[in-house]
Amino acid sequence: MNSPPSTHSSPPPRRTARIVFLAVLALVLFAVFCSLGVWQVQRRAWKLELISQVDQRVHRPATPAPGPAQWPALSRGGDEYRHVQATGTPRYDQETLVQATTDYGSGYWVMTPLQLRGGGTVLVNRGFVLPAWRKRAGPDHPAGEISVAGLLRMSEPDLRFLRHNDPARNIWYSRDTGAIAAARGLGEVAPYFIDVEKGPGQAPDPAVAPVPGLTVVNFRNSHLSYAITWFALAAMVIVGAVIAVRVVRRERDDT
């Protein structure tokens, strides 16, 4: 005796493969978007901690700049943006101009080696100048030993995936203290530089003298909005997957 025909036929292989593909794709996208959202949440926590640390450090009284014995222990997270003071003899003849862009326009940071009284050399960012400053008639600095105060900034790496420094042609895009020291023959140099703070009175004309005190200490923090975007995309993947499953089921029921 023949068995009665089944009222529900199994879905064709092509439809089954499509369901599996959509399910796998949805899971992959959901995992990726959630991972990116979590990463942005972590970045936001790191950025808030950085802002808090920088705000505390820049307003503290200046302390002596770390000497050679302390250099190996310095770190970006533990020491950058400290308010420091250093005394030594500047070597204006060994200055390096690093290309920069500020509210004044395109120009250079003036990086001057300072031979510390206690030994070693630290690069001092005396401020921003316009290209016209290079054509000045005479020096704009005093002779002899000086004291400078400002913010400790760790050496900037040479970002080779963008524009990279060319010491042979004396073209600099980053304040890489080690590379500058090697190009200028400065010997032992600190793994940081000092961004000189603004003194009393109005800022000088950047076409005539370096303008100090331009360190950016206000950091953009958009990580929360990025995190919300990634989590929203993850939710949309789930909604899209549910809709796709319903459509496939409807197609199956209609056949």
N, C-alpha and C positions, 0 to 999 in steps of 0.2 A: 504494500500500500504506500502510495506517495504521501510524504509529509506535507502539511499545508505550507504555503509560501510565507516567508517571514514578512511581517508588516513593516519592519525597519531594516533597511539595507545598510551595510557598513559604508562609511564615506569613502569615496574613491581615493586612491593613493595621492593624486595631485592635490586634493583638498587637504588631506592629512599633512602633507609636506608643507603646505602653505601655513597651516595652523602652527606647526612646529617652528617654522622660520619666524613667524610673527612673535611667538612666545619667547624665543631665544633673543631676538632683536630687542624686544621690550625689556627683558631682564638685563641685557648688556647696557642699554641706554639708561635704565633706571639706576644701575650700579654706578655708572660713570657720572651721571648728574648728581647723585647723592654724595659721591666721593668729592666732587668739586665743591659742593655746598659745604661739606664738613671742612675741607681745606680752607675755604674762605672764612669760616667761623674761627678756625685756628689762627689764620692770618690776622683777623680782627683782634683777637686777644693779644697777639704779639705786638700789633701796631699800637694798641691802647697802652700796653706796658712800656713800649718805646717812648710814646708821647709823655707818659708820666715821668719816666726816668730823665728824659731830656729836659722837661720843665723844671725838675728839681735841680739838675746839675748846672744849668745855665744861670740860675739865680743864686747859686752858692758863692761865697767869697772865693777869689782866686787862690789856688794853692801852687806851690812850686811845680814846674813842669817835670815829668819823670826823667831821670837821668839814665845813662847807659846801663846801670845795674838793674834798673826796673823795666827796661825795654822788652826783655823776653816774656814777661808776665802780662803785658798789655793785651787787651782784647777789644774788639769792636763793641760787644755787648756790655762789657764792664767799665769801659773807660771813655768811649767817644762822647763828645760834647761836654766834657769836664771843663770847668773854668780854670785856666792855668796861667801862670806868669813865668817868664824866662828872662834871664839876663845874659848877654854875651856880645860878641863883636860881629856885626853883619858883614857879609862879603858881597857887596853890591856888584862887584865885577863878575860874579858867578850866578847872577839872577837867571831864572828861567821863566818864560812867558807861556802860560798854558791857556789855550783857547777857551773862551767862556761866553755865555750869553746871560745878561741880567736885564733889569728894567731900564738900564742905561743904553742897551743895545748890544751889539757884538763887539768883543774885545778880548782882553786877557786878564788872567790872574797873575799877579807878580809874586813869584816864589823866590824868596831871598834866603840863602843859607845863613844861619846864626850859629857861630861857634860859641857853645855854652861855656860859661865861666868854669863849671865843674868838669869839663871834658865832653867830647862828642859834639855833634852838629845836628840841629833841627831846622827843617825848612819852615819858613814863616811866610804865610800868605798875607802880604801887606795890603792887598785889596785889588779892586778892579780898575782897569784903565782902558781907554779907547785906543784904537790904532794910532791916533795923532800923538799920543804920549811918547811913542817911540821916536818921534822927530823932535823932542824937546831939546832946547839949546844947552841946558846945564843940568847938574844933579839936583834932586829934590830931597836929599837926605842929609842928616848930620853925620859928622865923623865921630869915631870912637865907640865906646861901649854903650849899649842901649838896653832898656827893659821893655818888653812887650807883654801884653795881656790879651787873652782871647780864648777861643774854644779849641780844645784838642780834637783833631779829626784824624782818623786812621787813614793810612795810605790807600789811595784809590788804585785798583788794578787796571791794567791795560785791557780795555774791552775790545778784543780783536775781532769779534763778530760785527762790530760797528767800525768806527774809524780807529786806527791804532797809532800809537806814538811812533815817530820816526826820528830817533836821536841823531842819526847821521845828518839829517837835513834840519835839525833843531825845530821840529814840528811836534807839538805836544797837545794832546787832547784830554789826558787824565793826569791827576796829581799823584803820580806813582813815585814815591820818595826814593825807593831803591833804584829805579831806572834813572831818575834825574841825578842821583848821587853818583852812579856809575859813569854817566855821560859827562859830568862836570869834574870827576876826580875828587869828590869830597871826602872820601874815606868813610869812616863809621858814621852812619846817619840814623836818626830816630825813625821808627816805623810809623810815625805820625807827623803831621804838620800842625801848625797853629794858625787858625783863622783870626787875624788881629781884630779886636773889637773896636767899635766906633768910639772916638774920643769926644771931648766936649766941643761944642760949637757946631757949625754947619758942615755938611759933607763937602769935600773939595770937588773941583771940576775934574772928572775922570780923564779929560784930555790934557790935564796939567799935572795931576798927582793921583796916586792910587786911592780909591774909595774903600775904606775898610767897613767891617760890620755888616756884610751882606749875607752872612750865613743863614741858610733857610732852616728854621726850626719849627715851622708849621707844616705838619705832614698831612697829606690827603688821606682820608680814611673812608673809603667807599666799600669796604669789604662786606658790610651788612647787606647793602643793596645787591651786591654780587651773589651773596649766599642765598638771599630770597629768590633771585632769578633762577639759580641752579635748582633749588628745591621745587620751585614752581614748574620747571621743565620736567623734573622727575614725576611730579604729580600728573602732569599732562600726559606723560608716557603711560601711566597706569590707566588714566581715563581713555586714552586712545586704544589701549589693549583691550579694555572691556568692550568698547564699541565694536572693535574688530571681531571679537569672539561672538558677540551677538549677531553681527552681520553674517558670519559664517554659519552659525546655527540656523538663522532664518533661511539661508540658502539651502541648507540640508533638509529642513522641514518642508521646503517648497518642492523638493525633488522626489 
